[in-house]
Every structure is written in C-alpha cells, then in structure tokens.
C-alpha cells in the first residue's frame, strides 16, 4: 500500500500537477497519522495512550472526522489510568450514537464505570450510556439514572439530570418514572444540580407546576449561587410559574387603562354607564398586596442584574418586565444599557427586547436617550434597531433633538439605513402632530436629492402623511407630479400615481396630463406601476370623462394584452365596472363609491407593537414567530391560588418559637470554668422554659437567656467602635456553639459594652442587609445597659454555605461541630467519592512553631471548626466536618514531610469553600 502511494506521488511530482500533489500529500498524512495513533493506542504504555487520546480529542475539537479510530479507542475504556479513561469517555460521547453496535459491545464496561470511585468517571460513563440511542438498553439507562440521582457527588447527580431528557426523547413511555427522578432531584440542595434538573423539568413535564411548589423558595434562595447557564433556565421557569401563582401587581392600573379606552370609544349614553360600572368595580376591589413569595423572587433576582453574563441580565430583565410592579421595572434599564457596550450579536438581541419594552414602558429608557444614538461603525441591523428605539422614545420634549439626529443619518452611505431614517421621520410626524408640518417640509426638500433611493423613500412617506390632511397640501401633490419624469424607482412612481388618482379633484389640470405621459410608457413600466396607471385612468374616467375617456380606453386595451394575468384581470374588471354597456351589472351604478370612497389615513406603527405576547428574551420573540419548544407565557390569574402549597414541612426540632433575647451582664473577671458552669445552668433553664412554653397556650412571654462568654482563644471582631458609637462599643465572634432553635444556623455572639458614665436603654440590632438565600433568627434586644457593663447576646444566621457578608465583614469561614470518623470510613467512603474536580492540594512550608503534631492539630481546628479523624500515621493528620446549611462534606488532610515541608489536601463539594479553606489553613500553618 505504501509503495503504491509513493509511486503515485512520484508520478504526479514529475508532472507537477500541484492540485493533485496537495491531495496526495494530505491523504498520505491522514493515513500515516491514523496508523501512528492506532499503534500508540495499542501500546502497553499509558503515556503513549494518553498522548494519542489528546491528539484525537484535539482533532475532534477542530472538526476532523476520527470515527475510523473508534475500535482502537473503545478497547481502552477499561484502562486503569484515570486520565486516559476520561479522554476515552469524551471520545465515546461524541461517536456513541454513530457507532452504536461497537458501543453496545462495551456496555458492561460502562456499567462498571458507574461504580467507579472517581466522580468524573461515573458521570462520564452515564453520559456515554445516555448517548447510545438504542431502545434495547432503555431499562439499563433508567436504572443508571435512578442510581446516579442518589449519588453522593453533586456532579454525578447533575449528569443524571442531563440524561433525563435524552431518555425521554428515546422512549416517551418512561415519562412517569422520569418524573419521579425529577421530583427527587428538585429537592436537592446543591447549586450544581439546580439548573440541570430545572432544564430536565422543562423538557419532560413543564406542566407539572405542583413539583415546583415546595421547591420554589429554595430555588429562589439558591439562584445567586447557581452557574450562569442554570440561572437563565431557572429564571425563565420561575417567570412562567409566577404568572400562574401570583396576582398582577399592576391590576388596578390595567383596569383604569381599560376603562379609559372603553370611555373613548363609547357613546355619550354608554359612557356614563361604563364610568359608573368601572368606578363601582374599583371601589369593591381591595388594594393590592404583593405575595411575600412574589417579593422573594424579585428581591433575589435583582442582584443578578450586575452579572457579567448578558444572558443572565436579559433573563432578569424579562422577569421584571413581566412580573414587577410598574414603579420597579425601571431598574432594569441601566443594566440593559450596559449591555449595549458588548458585541454586536448581544446588542442585536438586547435592542430587540428594548424596542418591545419602549412600546409600553417608554419612560424608563428616556434618561438614556443618548445611549441609543447611532455610530458610523454600527452594523446596519443595529442601526435600524436603534432607530426603532429612538422613534419609540420620541415625545414633545425631545423630538427636536431626535429630528436633528435623523437629518444627520440621511447623509449616510448605507442605503438601507437612510431608508429606515426617512421612515422614522414619517412615524415621528404621525405620532406627534406638533412637528407634522416640519417633517413634511423636510421630506419635500429631500425630493431634490441626487440619490434616487432617498427621493423614492421620501415619496412613499410623504404619500402616507398627505393622507391625513390632503386639502392643505395640494401644492406638494403638484410638486410630486412634476417629479414623475425623473423618479425611476417603481414603488415611488406607483405612490405618486396613487396620490394623484386619490386626490385628482385637488389637481384637475395636472392629473390628465400625468395619465397621458404614463400611457406612452405603459408597456415599459413595472407591474406595480401598471396597476396604478389603470387605477388612475379609472378614477379620472369617473371624475373627468371628457378629457380622459379615450386615454382610459387606450390604457385598458394595452392592459388587455399584457403578459401579467393580474394586470389583464384588473383591466377586464375595471372596464366592466366603469364603462357602461348593455351587459353591465348592478355594480356599475356604484363605481364612484367604490373607487372614490374616503380611505382612512394609514397608522404608522412600530413592528414591535404586539410582540410582547412572546416572552422577552426568547427565540420566538426574536423571530416574531412561535419557535419549536416555546412555552406560552400564562395570563395572570383572576384570583390568587392558595399560597400554602409552597410551605415546606419542617421538623419539630427546628420549629422553635421566635423569641427576643435579653442579655445579662458578663464580667470579664470570670474564669472559663465559671463560664462553662454558667452555660450548663443556662441550658437547663432554657430547656425548662421551653417545656413550660409548650405547655402554656400563649407565646407572648419573653424568654431570657444567659449565654456563653466567648473564651480568650476566640477572636473578636469590631462591629461598632466606642468613639463612633459615642461610648457604646459592639463586638462579635463565632462561638462555634450550636444554635439551639435551628441547627442549620451559625451562632453569632454579640457583645455590647457601655463605656459611658450613664446607663443606656433599649439597645437592639437592626435586621442585617442579607444576601439572597440568607436567613436570620433571634434579633438581639437589650432593655437596660448600666455604665461600664458588658452584655453578650446570641443570634443565629444561615449564610447558606456562602462567603457573602451579613451587614458586617466576615473574616473566617466556620463549620458546624464535626463528627468522629474511623480511618477506614474516611478513606473508603469519602476520599474515594470526593476525589476528582473537588480535590484541592497545595504544598507548603511549616512555620517555626509547628514543630509537632499537636501544634498542627491545634492550628487547623482553630482555623476551621473541624473534628480530627483518628489516624495510625504520625506524619498524617486528618480532619472532617460538614457545612452548616447544606451539610456538604469537608475533608482535610495534612501530610508532613522532611525538612519542614508539608502537603495540604482539601476535599469539598463546594469549590469556593474548599479554595478559601486551603488559603486559611496554609496561612495558619505557615506562621
């Protein structure tokens, strides 16, 4: 084979046929490269296999076809090297659907991969399995998805959610079982899963709103921490959900608008009755009160307007446009204007939506008028959309500025843009009567322009404007009649002829002469012009038959033999209608009424006027046509559905009553043992008080609590300096004690110190400015604080395992009390399951004081609230814990080496927490 190729190559080389030479060289390179890759894949060395797979994946990324390598690649699916196995699964995902028979041969390997310790391998195996589009393996896929939905790794659960729509499209009969999996995944508290399972919900069962009820608040709270793709999916789903579960916040304004429209079109008698009925309806209607869940959605999506992702910003903007009260929609304008600085593709989509918004919400974009001015570097489609927005924003106040801009645009070299600018001037003249004459005069001046396109477009727009007041502008009609010889654009010639025929009574001397000229050139005119010549002849025959009778018959005879059947039919119809004969029908009596009837003036409307019935930001809105898979935006309900369906059942241990804490004086001289004994007594007091409260019927009694004084080892942070507080100092710390009313909250101790000479009364902490998803309980209040006295109170805050601050800066990231684990459990259950993309490992040099294991353990536990796991090795320390809110596992391993060096490894499902924990522990161990 190689000898044959070489002989062919030498022959073409002699003949010097360059095209064939290039083809031969490319073919030889293809064969040699693929043979080389096959040899590398068959090698016993993992390094060669890894290099071959890297090259193959790179070829796939460049769009090259590597399907002939499928047998050689699929053999390595059982390779023990993790890196090779990852790349093999990437390849199989790409070609599993094309090479189904070969992929089925490795089905047992994929099933083993579902139980691999590495989460990436488990996810990749499920991804390949769901990519094999063969009905026979549907039961295997269903079983794999169910197992993956209960996997410990959120990445695998996310992949399970992605596999659900694939299985549904392959076998729709599995819908009921898939809905059960979706319901289970919707209850997942991990942000990594949220976006994927909502997408599966949208694909499989978008009508099952009942699945969202109990997860609605959780989705709203998780939204800010979900990845950007997931945020868009969740926001679009919640928009439709809110339109079915909440009342229209602008219901009263809508009633007023409807009543004003009815009053405008109603007669005098009907108007009084309608006004009385509408007034009675408004009196009966209760004032609108927004549902707290409706407010929760608006509040939690508002910070996403600052997202760097244009799709997220657009999703929030459409949500506010469709759901928010009219007074609050304006906040999206600034975010959308910011997107105008992005790429032209983003600008195009944003401007499409802004053009729709400006029809009903014009006021919110008026302050940003200059942002829509057109640059010479803008593409044509962007220019036309900006013109649309400027036209929608035009009013009596800014019309002079906008018209000056339009005059500049007419000088552009872009013909389509110039035509759109002239049309925009016509729309402004139609909408604002004060500038109609000014616009009309300016358009008439454009009739002397050298550019035929400018003149033609001006004629079309002038024709529409003259229909509003034709009797006042007969001079303009005469002027346009003189231009019929010079204008060659068919649409412009047809518009002039229609205008002259429609208002021939205003120009009785000029109209017959125009018909005479047109009759001479009839056979050479375009079809649209011929039709208007026939109409002009018919109208003149009815109004001035003495001068135009012969001309009309001549034109009709020419049209009788025209090649276009529309023109022949029109001529035959008009002849029977206007020329009286014995065979004329009854309609000939009404010829004048038919041809010379008053026609309503055209209304120049925006093409975006009725486009808001599509959900903004959707493909259907962009195309102005219903696209495949589009879900209609529901109408607002007339009465609010039951809000209790969104109430999630909470365990009794968490359902502690909300109380007001009153702190007692804590002296600095107390020892730690006294503090501990005091805390124990206070806990017993609390338990007895809680029991008595449960027994009593009223919940109005205020419980008093003594709290644990923070020990000297716990760092205190300043919340209010004594100078700023005029003698009152406030500090806080994380006590690392469980918060008894809610174990998912972090207990924060706040210490008030009165440094003045007089007592202070009624101290309390205002509700912090919480980020999305955070919760707070037990706001602190102090009735009296004597001079020189210190009081410590406790409040619980749920930070949702995030790094966001609650009104004051958080310096450390804390975990709840951890639990003891055996070495075997640590290694087999957790490390194996969490390794992969969630493992962070760093090398460090221990500080001079970190001389033994005891110091290392002390510093790690001081930095993070973790529990040490027993370990048989002296050179290795293991720690474990859970995050407070979601209970995500956190594992820390410190391995010491010679020369004061060490390696720190952190396994955590949450990447941000793991990264920050590595940084804090490294800093503690390096000191």
N, C-alpha and C positions, 0 to 999 in steps of 0.2 A: 504493500500500500504506500509506504513511504517512498520507495523507488519510483513508483508511478507518478506520485506528486512531484518529485524532484525533476523527472523527465519533462513533465508538462511545464513546470516552472522555467526550465532552461529553454524550452522551445519558445515560449512567449517572451522570454528575456531577449532572445535573438531577434524576434520580430518587433520588439519594442512597442508592444501594444500596452500602453500604460493602464488603461481601464481594466483589462483582463489581468494585468500583473498585480494590481491592487487587490482584486477579488481573490486571486490565488494566494497572495500573502495573508490576507485576512482569514481565509479558510484554513491555511496551514497553521496559523497562530491559534485558531479556535481548536483545532484537533490536538495540537501539542499541549495547549493549556489544559484542556479537559482530561487528556491522558495523564498529564502530570498530577492533576488534582485527584484523579482516581487512585493513582499509586500512593499518594500521600494519605488518602482516606483508608487504604488497605494496610498501611504501615502499623507496626506494633508500638510506635512511639506516640504518646499523647501530644507532644509538642508539634509534630508534623500534622496530626489530625486537626489540632487547634488552628494552625496556620491555614490549612486547607479550608476549614469552615469559615474563617474570617474572610478569605478571598471570595468564597461562594456568596456569603451574605452581602459583601460589598458589590458583587456583580448584580445581585437581586435589587439592591438599592439604586443601581444605575439603570435598571430596567432591562437587564440582559436575561435571556431565557436559559435557565440551568436545569430544566426538567429532566434532561437525559442523565443527570447525576443522581436522580432520586434513589435508585437501587444501592448505589455506593454510600449515600448519606444515611439511608434508613437503617443500614446494618450497624451504624454507630450509635443508635438510640439507646443501646444497653451499655454504652461506655461508662466507666466508673468516674472519669474525670468530669467534674461539675461544669467547668467552663465549656468543654466540648458538648456536653449534653444540652446546655442552654441554647447554643447555636444550632444544634440539630433540631431542637423543637421549634426554633424560629423558622428554619427552612421548611419543616413539615407543615407548619401553619399556612405557609404560602402555597404549597403544592398538594396538600392532602385532598382537596376537592377535585383536583385534576387527575391525580394518581390514586384513585380510591381503592383499586384492587391491591396495590402494593401496600397502601396504608393499612388495609384490613389485616394483612399478614402480621403486622406489628401491634395488633390491638392488645395482646396480652402484655406487651412491654409498656404500653400507655397506662394500662390498669395498674401495673406495678408502680409506675411513676406517680400515680395518685396517692400513694402511701409513702412517698419519699420524704426523708426528714427535712429537706430544703423546701421552703415555701415556693420558691421560684420554679422548681421542677414540678411540684404538684400543680401549680397554676398553669404551667406550660403544657403538661400532659392533658389537663382538662380542656385547654384551648385547642389543642390538636384534635382531641376526641370530638369536640363540638364542630370542628371544621370538616369532618368526614360526612358528606351529605348522602348517607345510605340509610334507608329506613330500617334495615335489619338490626342496626345497633341502637335503635331508639331506647329500648329498656336499659341498656348499659349506660347510655348518656344520662337518662333520668336518674338512675341510681348514683352515678358520679356527681351529678349536680346536687342531689339531696345531701350526700356526704360532704361535699365542698361547702354547702351552705352552713354546715355546723363546724367547719374547720376552725382551728384556733387562730390561724393567721387571717387578718382582715384582707390581705392581698388575694388570698385564695377565695375568700367569700366574694370579693369584688369580681373575680374571674367567673365565679358561678353565676353572678348576676348578668354578666355579659353573655354567658352561654344560654341563658333562658330564651331570649328572642330567637336565637338560632334554632333551638329545638322546636320552638313553637311554629316557626316557618316551615320546618321539615315535617312536623306531624301536629296539626292543629288539635287533634283529639286529646293531646296531653295537656290541654289548657287548664283543666281543673287541678291537676297535680302541680302544675307550674304556679298557679295562683297561691297554693298553699306555701310553696317555697318563697314566693314574693312576699307574702304576709309575714313569714318568719324573718326574712332579710330586712323588711321595713322596720322591724323592731330593733335592728342592730344600732348600737350607739356610736359606732366608729364612723368618722367622717369619710374615710376612704371608700366605704361601701355605699354611702347615702346616694351619691349621684348615679352610680351604676344601677342600683335597684330601682330608682325612680324612672330611669330610662327603660328598664325592663317592664315596669308597670305601664308606662306609656305605650309600649309596643304590644303588650299582651292583653291587658284589661284596663284601658283608660276610663271605662265607665264605672269601675268598681270604686266609687268615691268612699264607700264605707271602710276600705282598707286604710285610707289616709286619716280618718277622723282621729284615732288615738295616737297617731304619729305626727300630727300636724304641728304641735308646739315643739316637739323635738326637732323636726326638720327646720323650723324657723330658727331655733337656737343654734343648730349645727351649721347653718348656712354660711356663716362668715368664715368657717374653718375648712369648708369643703373645697376641693380643687376647682379651678375655674370652669372646666367643662361641666362638672357636676352642678355648679352654681347656676349656670344657664338653664340646664334641664329642670332643676328643682323650681326655679323662679317661674318658668313658663307653666309648669304643672300647678303651682300654687296660685297663679293668676286665674286659671280656669276654676280651680277649687273655690277660691274666694268669691267668684262671681255666682256660685251656686249656694253658698252658705251664709253670705252677709247681705245686708241691705245696701242699696245705692246711697252713698254718702251725699250725693247731690240731688236727692229725690225732690226736695222742696223747690230747688231752682228749676228742675226739669218740669215740674207742674206749672210753675209761673211762665216758663217759656212756651209750653203747650197752650196755656190759656191765652197768652198774648197773640199767638198765631191764629187760634180759633176766633178771637175777637176781631182780628184784622180782616179775615175772610167772611165773617158772619154779617148778616143784615142788621139793621138797627134793632128790630124786634128780638131777633135771636141773640144779639149781643148782650142785652140786659139779662136775659135768662141765663146765658152762659156765664156771665160775670157772677151772678148770684150763686150758681151751682159750684163754680170754682172756689169762690170765697167760702162757701159752706164746707167744701171738702178740705180746704186748708185749715179752717178753724178746728175741724174734727181731728185732723192728723196731729199726732203727738210730735213734739220736737225730736229730731233725730239724735240718737245717742249711739256713738260708734261702739261696736262689739270689741271687748278687750283683745280677742284673738285677731280681729281685723287690724287693730292698732299694733299688735305684736308683729305682724307681718310687715307693716310699713316701717316700723322702727328698726327692725333687724335687717332690712334690705337697704336702708338709707346709707349706711357706711360703704356699701359696695359701689356707690356712685364714684368713689375715688379709686376704683380698681384700675390697674394698668391694662386690663383686657377689655377691648372695645365691645366684645360680645356680652360681657357681664354688665357693663354700663348700659348697653342698649336694652338688655333684659329688664334691668331695674327701671329704666325709663318707661318702657311699655307697661310695666306693672303699675307704676304711679299714674300713668295716663288713664289706665282702665279702672283703677281701684281707688285712688286717693281723692279726698275732697278737693274741690276746685281751688281752694286757697292754698293748698300744699303742693300742687302739681308744679309750681314754678321752680322748685329746687332742682329739677332735672335739666333745666335749660342750660345752666352753666356747664354741667358735665357733658352735655351733647355738643356744646360749642367747643369744648376742649378736644373732642374727637375730630373736629374739623381740621386740626393740625396734623392728622395722621395721613396714611397713604390714600391714594385716590379711590381705591376699592372700598376702604372704610368710609371715606367721605360720601361716596355714592349711596351706600346703604343708609347712612345717618341722615343725609339730606332727603332721601325718600320718606323717611319717617317724620322728619321735621316739617316737611311740606304738608303732610297729613295733619300734624298737630296744629299747625298755624291756621288751619281752617276753623277749628273750634276754640283754640287756646292761643289766640294771636298775641295777647298782652304779655305772655311770659317770655317771648323772644324779642319784643320791641327794644329792650335795653341793649341787645346785642346786634343791632341792625348792621353796624359796620363789619361785623364778622362775616356777613354774607355778601360783601362786596366782591366783585369778580376780579381775579388776577389774570394777566395775559398768559400765564403758564398753566392755567387750569385746563383739563381736557374738556371737550365740547359737552359731554353729558353732565359734567359737574357745573359748567357754566349755565346750562339750561335749567338745572335743578335750583341753583342759586337764584336765577331769575324768577322762578316759580315762588320761592320763599319771599323774595323782596316784594313781589306783586301781592302776595297774601298779607304782608305786613304793612302795605301802603294804607295810609289814612290821611285825613285833612291836615294833620300836623307835620308829617314827614314827606308828603307827596312831592313837594318842590325839590327836596334833596334827592329823592329816588328818580325823578324825571331827569335831573341833571346827569345822574349816573347812566340812565338809559341812553341819553343823547351821545355820551361818550362811547357806549358799547356799539352803536350803529356804525362807527368808523372802523370796526374790527375787520380783519381779513377773513375771519371764519364766517362763511355764508350762512350756515345753519344757525349760528349764534345770533347773527344780525336779524334773521327772520324771526327768531324767538323773541328778540328785544322789541321788534315792532309790534308783535302780537301782545307783549306785556304792556306796552304803552296803550294799546287798544283796550285791554282789560282794566287798566287803571282809569281810563276815561269812562268806561261803562260803570264801574263801581263808585266812582267819586264824581258826582255831577259838577262840582265846582271847577274842575280842570278839564271838562269835556271839550270846550271850545279851544282851549290852549293846546290840547293834544291833537285835535283835528287840524288846526292850523299848522302845527309842526309836521304832521303827516303829509299834508298837502305840499309843503316845501320839499319833502323828500321825493315828490313826483318828478322833480327836475334833476334827481341824482343820476350820475352816469351809469351806476350799476343797475342792470335790469332786474336783478333779484330784489333789491331794495325797493324799486318802484313797484314791482309786482306785488310784494307783500304789503306795501303801503296801500295799494288799491283795494286789496281784499279786506284790510282792516277798516279803511275809510267807508267801504260799502256797508259794513256792519254798523258803523257809527251813524251813518246818514239815515239809516232806517229808523232811528229814534226821533229825529226832527228833520224830515226831508224838505218841508216847505221853507225852512230857514236857510237852507244851504243849496239853493238852485244854482248859484254861481259855481260851487265846487263841482256839481254834476256837469255843468257846461265845460269846465276846465278839463275834467276827466274825459269827456267825449272827444276833445281835441287831441288827446294822447293816444287814441286808438290806433293811429297810423304808426306810432313809434314803439309801442309796447308789443313785444313778441311772445311773452310768456303766456301760455294758454289759459291758466287759471285767472290771470289778471285781465286778459281780454274778455273772458267769459263774465267776470264780475262787473266790468264796465257795461257790457251789453245788458246784463240783468238789471243793473241800476237804471240805465236809460229806459228800458222797457217798463220797469216797475213805476217810474215817475215820469213817464213820457208827457203827461199833461203839464208838467212844470217846464219842459223844454220842447214845445210843439214844433219849433222851426228846425231844431238840430236833429231830432230823432229820425225823421225820414231820410235825411242826408247820410246819417250813420248806417241805416239799413241799405241804402244804395251802394255804399262802399263795401259793405260786408257781402252783398250779393255778388259782387265782382270776384271776390276771393273765396267764395264759399267752398269750392271744390278743393282748395289747398289748405283749408283750416283743419285744426284738430277736432275730434269728435265732440269734446266738451264745448267748444266754441260753436260748432254747427248747431247743437241743440239749443243754445241761447239765441242764435240768429233766428231759428224757427220760432222760438217764443217771442222774440222782439217783433217779428213780422206779424204774428197773430195778434199781439196787443195793439200794434199800430193799425191793423186792418179794422179792429173793433172801434178805435177812437178816431182815426183819420183815414177812412177808406178811400176818399177821393184821391189823395196823393200816393197812397201805398198799395192800392188794390192790385195793380199789375206787378209791382215788386214782390208782393206776397205770393202771387201765383207762380212767379218765376222761381222764387226760393223753394216753394213746395214741389215744383216739378224737378228741380235739381235734387232735392232730398229724396224724391220718389225712386231714383235710380242709384242711390248711394250704396256703398259696399256694406256699411254697418246696418244690421237689421233694426237696431234701436232707433236709428235716425229715420229709416223707412217707416217704421210703425208710428213714430211720433208725427211724421208728416201726414200719413193717412188719417190718423185720429183727428189732427187739427183741421184738416181740410173738411172732413165731415161735420166738424163741430162749428166752424166759423163761416164756411161758405154755404149759403142757403141753396138747397136743391129740393127736388120733389121727394127724394128718398131721405132727407134729413130727419133725424129722430127728434124726440122731445127735448133732448139736452141742448139743442142748438138755440133754444129760446133763452137759456141761462148761460150763454157763452161769456157774456160780460161779467156776470157774477163769479164765474169760475176763474177767469184769467185776471180780472182786475179787482179781486177781493182784497181787503186790507189784511196785510200779513203782520203778525206780531214781531216786534223788534227782537233780534236774537239776544240771548243771555250768554255773555262770555263767562263761563265758569271754569274753575280750576279742575284739571283732570284728576285731582286728588280729593275731590269733594266727598264722594261716597266710598272712599277706600278704607275708612276707619272701621267698617264692619268686619274686616280681616284683622286678626291680632297683629299689632305692630311688631316689627322685628322678624316676622315670619316670611318664608319664601312666597307664600300666597300673596301677602301684602306687596312684596317687591314686584311680583309679576302681574298683580291685579287680576289674578285668576286662581281658582282653587287648585292647589298642587296635591299630588298624591300623599296620603297620610296626614293631611291637615285636619285638625280638630276645631270645629266651630267654637267661637267664644260664646259661652252661655249668656243668656239675658239675666238681669238681676231678678231675684225672686220678689214677689209681691209682699210676702210676709216672711219674717226671719225664721229659718229652721231652728230646731232645738239645739242650743249651744252645748248642752250637757254631753253630747256624743263625743266631744273632744276631751272630756275629763278622763284622765288615766287613773286607774286604781292604784293606790299607794299602800304599801304595807303598814300595819298598825304601829310598828316600832318607829316609823318615820313620821307618823301623823301626830306629832307633838303640837300642843297648842301654842299659838303665838303669845309671847309674854313680853313684859317690859322689865329689863334687868336694872336693879338698883345696886350699885356697888357700895361696899363698906370699906372703911379705912384700912389700909395695909401698911404697917410700919416697916421702915427699912431695917430696923434692928432685928427683925425676926430671923431665926435661923431656918435653914432648909428643912430640918426635921419638924419644926413647928408648923412650917407651911404645909408639909405633907399631911401632918395630923389634922390641920385645919381643913385641908381639902377633903380628907376622908369624912370628917364630920359633916362638911357641907354637902357631900354627895348623899350621905344618909338622910340629911334634912331634905334634900331635893326629892329623893325617892318618896319619902313620907308625904311631902307636899303634893307630888304628882298623884299619889294614890288618893289623897283627900280631895284633890280637884276632880278626879274621875268619878268619885262617889258623889260629889256635890253637883247640883244642877246648874248653877251659874258659873260662867267662865270669866267673870269680871274681876275676880281677885287678882291682885298683882303679887307675883312671887318674888321673893328676894333671894339673891344668890351670893354666896361667898365664892370667890374664885381663887385659883392657884396663883400665887405670886410668881412672876417669872424669875427663874433662877439666874444667877450671875453669868452662867455659860451661854444663855440665850441672848442673842444680840438684839438690842432695842433700836428702833428707827424713829426718827423725829417726824411727827406729823404737824405739830404747831410749836414754834419757838416761843419761849416765855416773853420775849420782847415784842414779837408780833402779836401775841395773844394778850398783851397788857397784863402780864403777871401769870397768866394761865399757860401751862406747858402740857402738851399732849404727846405721848409716845406710844408706839405699838410694837408688838412682836408676835411671832408664830410660836405658840406654846407647845406645839406638837402633841396636844392632848385631843382626844376625840370630842367632837361637838355632839353632845348627847341628843338634841332633838333630831338631828339629821346626820347620819354617818358619812354622807357624801359631801359634807361641807368641811371647810378648814376653819378651825377655831382661831380667831384673832383676838389677842388680849390688848386692850387699850387702856393706858394709864393716864389719869388726869392728876395734875399736881398744881395746887393753888399756892403761888409764891407771893401773894399779896398779904396785907395785914387784915383783910376783912373777908367774910365768907362770900362764896359765890353760889347763886341759886339757879335752878332749872337749866342745867347743862344737858345737852343732847347732841348726838352726831346726826347730821343730815344724811338722807339717803344718798349713797355714793352714785357717781355717774358710771353706771355699769356698762360694760361692753355687751355685745349680743350674746345671749345664752347664759350670762351670769345670773346668779340668784343670791339673795341676802336675807338673813333672818335675824331676829332679835336686835333691833336697833337699841343702842345704849342711851339711857337717860339717867341723870343724877339730880336728885331734888336739892340737896344742900351739900356744899363742899367747904369745910371750915378752912381758916387761914393755916397755911403750912401743911395741909393734909393731902395725902395721895390716895386715890381710889382707882381700882382696877376693875373693868367690866369686860365682858366677853360677847362677841358677835360671831355668827357663822356666815362664811362666804363660799359659794360654789364658783370656782374660777374656771370650771369646765375643762380642766387639764390644759389650759392655755397660758400664755405668757402675758395676757392683757392685764392692765392695772385697773384697780377699782378706786378711782379718785386719788390714790396716792401711789408713789412708785414702789414696786415690789423688787427687792434686791435678790431674794433667793427663791428657788422653786422647791416646794416642800411636798412630801408624800405622806400618806396616812401610815399608821402603825403597821409594820410588816408582820409576816408570819414566819415561823420556823419551817425550814425545808431540809430534807435529808440530802446528802450528796448525790445519791442515785437519782432521786427525783429531779434535782437541779439539772443534772447532765442529760438524762434521757428525755424528760418531758419538756423542759423549757428551752434549753440551749439548742437542742436539735430542731425544735419547731420555730424558733425565732431567728435562726441564723439566716443570712442572705442580705437582702437590701436593708434590713433593720439593724444590722450589726455595725457598730462604730468602734474602731480600735485605734488607739494612739500610743506612741512611745513617749516616755518622759524620764526625767532625771529627778530622783527623790531629793527632798531638801535635807539639810544637815541634821535636823531634829528627827527626821523619820528614820530612826535607827533600828526599830524593831517592829514586829507585827502589831503590838498593842497600840503604838502611835498611829500606824496606818489605819487601823480599825476605828480609832477614836476620831481621826480627821474625816474619814469618809462618812461616818454616822453623824458627825457634826454638820457636815455639808448637806447631806440628804437624809431624810428620815427613813432609812432602810434597816432591815434586820440582817444580821450576819448568819450565813448558812454554814454549818459545820463542814470542815474540810480536813482531810488527812495530811495534806502537804503543808510544810512550814513556809514555803515560798509562794503560796497562793491564798488569797482571801476572796471569798465570795459573799455577795450581798443580794438580797431580793426584797421586793416590795410591790405595791400596786399604787396606781394613781388614784386620787381621792374620788373624782367624779365618775369616771367610766370604768374603773377597775382594770386598766391595762397593765400588764405585767412589766416590771422593770428589773433587769438582772445586771449586776455589776461584778466584774472580775478584775482583781489587781494581782498581777504576777510579778514578783521581784526577781531581779537577775543580779549578776555580779557587777561590781563597780558602781553601785548605787543607781543602776538603771531599773526601769520597770515598764510593764505594758498594761494599759488600762483598756478593758473591753466592756462596752455597754450594749445590751440587747433591749430594745424597747419598740413597741408597735408604733409609737408616735415619734416621728423623726425629729421634730423640733425639740421635744423634751429630751430625747437622747443626746442631741447635739449640745444643748445647754448644760446638761448634767456632766458630760465629758469635760466641758470647759471649766465648770466649777470645781470638780474633783481634781483635775490636773493642777489648778491653781492652788488648791488646799495642800496637795501632796508635794508641790514644788517649793513651798515656803520653808 
